[in-house]
C-alpha cells in the first residue's frame, strides 16, 4: 500500500507539469506502433491485453537510446536517428508482470526474469515483485547485488520448475551481497524432473548480508537452503522448509564454512534420507547442519518434526541453539560432534531452553561426541527418548544445569569414555540442579551413568539434582578408572535399589556425601 501511494505521488508530480492530454493505449504493442511524439504522457492498459498486470504510465524521453526492455523501456517502431524511448514510471519496485510474465504454472518466465534482474543490476539495485500466481521457470533465477524479491505470501506466490529444468537450485546467489527474499514459495516438484536427480531450493556461495524471510521451500532432493564457502551474515527467518529427501546429506538448511548465520522462527519438517525406515550411520537427514567452519551460528525459536537423523547437527564453534521445539526425529534431537582428524576442537556451544520429545529408533535427546569442549546445556526439557544426554569420548568442559529429563527408555544422562588409549580424555563435567524422573524404565539402566574405558574419566561433579523413580541405580559409576568424582547433595530414589540407589566404587580423590534417599512413590 505504501509503495502504491509513493507511485501515485511520483506520477502526479511528473505529469502535473505537462500540458498535453493523457492518451490511453491497450497494450505495449500499441505503444510501439504509436507514431506521434507530441504526446508526453500515456497510460498503457496492459502488456498483451487490458488489465493483465502490465498496465502503467509511460513518459516520452526524446534523448534516450537505451536498449529496449519490453514492459519497461519501449522503442517505437519508427524513430529518428535511433533516439527516443517510452519509459515506464516507477519508483523502486518493479512488477514482473510489467514484462509480460504469466503466473499460470505453464509459461516459461525465465527470459522475463533474466531481463528484469539485468535491468536491476544496471540501475544498482531494486525490488522485483511477483504478484499472486504460479511462475514456472526453465532456468535458475540468478540474483544480483542489492536486489529484493518479494511475493504476496508464502502460499500465494509460487516459483516452480518446468520439466526441462536442469540446474542445481531454483534460486542461486553467488558472490553477491545484500539480497532479500520475502513472501513466496519455492516448489521443487522433484518427482517430475527428468534431467536431474539432485537440486536445492536456494544455493548460496560466497555471498554476504542476505535476508530470507517468510518463504515456503519444499519438495527438493538436496537441501532446502545451502549456504556454502565463506558466505557470512545469512539470516533465515519465519520460513517453512518441508519434504527434503532424495540423497544422503539432504538437510533443511546446511551452513558450510560460512560464519555468523542465523535461522530463527522457522518450521522444518520431513527432512529425511532416502530410506527413513532403514536409516544407517552414513545417511543424514538433518533439519539444520552447521558444518565445519561455520562459527558464530544461531538456531533460535524453530520447530522441527520428523527429521530423518537429527534436528540440529553442530560441527563448528560458538554456536547457540536456543528456544527450539524438536519432536519425532530419528537419531538425535541435537548432536555436537567433530572428529580429531577434522581439526578442532569445536568449543563454546550453548544449548538452552530447548524442548526435545519423542525421538524415534531408540536414540538420544542430545549427543556430545569427540573433541568438543566448553559446552553449556541449560533449561532443556527432554521427554520420551531412548536416552536423554549422551557424552562420549574426549568431551571436556560440559555444564548440564536446570534440565528436566523424564521417561527415558535407557539412561537419563550417560558419560562414556570409549575403549581407547587415544587422547583427549573425557573430563570436567558438571551436572547440577537438574530433575530426572522415571529414567531407564524399559532397559533398566541407571538414571545417570559414568563409564570409563582404558582412558580414565576425570573431574565429574554431580550435585544438587533430584533423581527420582529410577528403574535402576539413580547414579552409577561403572568402574574404578575414575578420578576426582564428586557426588553430593542429591535427592534420589530407585525402584530396584530402594536403600542404596547410588553405585559408587572407591577411587582416587573421589567424594560421596550428603545425598538424601527418599521413598519411592
Buried (B, 14 or more C-beta within 10 A) or exposed (E): EEBEEBBEEBBEEBBEEEEEEEBEBBBBBBBBEBEEEEBBBBBBBBBEEEEBBBBBBBBBBEEBEEEBBBBBBBBBEEEEEEEBBBBBBBBBBBBBBBBBBBBEEEBBBBBBBBBBBEBBBEEEBBBBBBBEBBBBBBBBBBBBBBBBBBBBBBEBBBBBBBEEBBBEBBBBBBEBBBBBBBBBBBBBBBEEBEEBEBBBBBBBBBBBBBBBBBBBBBBBBBBBBBBBBEBBBBBBBBBBBBBBBBBBBBBBBBBBBBBBBBBBBBBBBBBBBBEBEEBEEEBBBBBBBBBBBBBBBBBBBBBBBBBBBBBBBBBBBBBBBBBBBBBBBBBBBBBBBBEEEEEBBBBBBBBBBBBBBBBBEBBBBBBBBBBBBBBBBBBBBBBBBBBBBBBBBBBBBBBBBBBBBBBBBBBBBBBBBBEEEEEBBBBBBBBBBBBBBBBBBEBBBBBBBBBBBEBBBBBBBBBBBBBBBBBBBBBBBBEEBBBBBBBBBBBBBBBBBEEEBBBBEEBEEBEBEEBEBEEEE
